[in-house]
Amino acid sequence: MYEEDTPILDACCGSKMFWFDKDNPDVMFMDNRKINEELSDGRKLIVMPDTVEDFRDMPFKDNSFYMVVFDPPHLIKAGKNSWLAKKYGTLDPITWKSDLQRGVNECMRVLKPYGTLIFKWSEDQIPTSEVLKLFSYEPLFGDKRSKTRWMVFMK
């Protein structure tokens, strides 16, 4: 449950893969789905956010968080019930541009002034350069070489 003094929001937490503490009390873990199932290869996939919400229309007040982590789905082509779709989620192949625009705008809206947005993107199907064209914000710094990119923005 969202506490008004929670300092960090993970807007698309998925299975919390990159978190060292998957139950960190300083983080509001959000995703648009809940999953707890065994995959075809025997591994468990668990997506259990604190709250189930849409990153394009967050229920939080303006200026709520000191940090927002935005690791949206990066796939527009994946089988509906595929392991990849379940693990990473998918973007709509028609609306992905406006969905990402709305998502980053929501992330900035819920950030406190001078708050930090951490954006993660995998270039598996869509180049980072195409995604950054959609944003009205410039990253301060980040990774420019790997297939999975991390960028930092400040409100």
C-alpha positions, 0 to 999 in steps of 0.5 A: 500500500502506498504511504505518502512518505515513501521516497521511491517509486518503481513504476514498472517493477516486474519481477524486481530483477535488478533490486538487491532488496526486493522488499525494500520498505523505501520503495513503492513497487508498481506494475500493471499485472500480478503473476505467480506461475511456473514457466515452461522451463520450470522456473518461477515467475513472480510479479507481485507489486505493492499496487497494480496501476498503469504507468500512463495514469498513476494515482499518485499526487504531483511531487510525491517521490524523490526518485522514480525508476522507469523500466517499461516494457521494451518489446513490441513483438513477442508471442502473447503467452511467450516467456518473454512477454510474461517476464518483460511485458509488451508494448502495443505495436501501434500506441507504444510511442504515445504510451512511453510519452505518457509514461515518462510525463507521469514519472516526471509529474510524480517526482518532487522538484529536483527529483531523480528519474532513472530510466532503463531501456533495452534496445532489443527491438526499438533503438534508444535514440527513437525512444529519447525523441519522444521525451521532452526531457534530456538525460543528464548522463547514462550508459551509451554503449550497451544493449540495455541502457540506463539514463538519469534525468532530473526534474 
